[in-house]
Amino acid sequence: MIQGRLDIGVAMAPPLIRGVKAHLHDGLPAILDAPPGTSCPVIATLRDSDFVLLVTEPTPFGLHDLKLAVEMVRKSGSPLESL
């Protein structure tokens, strides 16, 4: 398990995410948990991924955010399959 922690007051998560990803082992599966939404930390987490699983809450707000996230994943080129 690899964990990264931001210091209080540090606003830039993508460098931390890149640092965590640098410690992943080639050829071994890794599960990366991204924050909700479509912000820069989410994009940094999804970059170079082989597969993306989007999870949402069953509310109108959750559906709205899911639609935004699906569009973001489509534009990123990561594989996406609807269930």
Buried (B, 14 or more C-beta within 10 A) or exposed (E): EEEEEEEEEEEEBBEBBEEBBEEEEEEEEEEBEBEBEBEEBBBBBBBEBEEBEEEBEEEEEEEEBBEEBBEBBEEBEBEBEEE
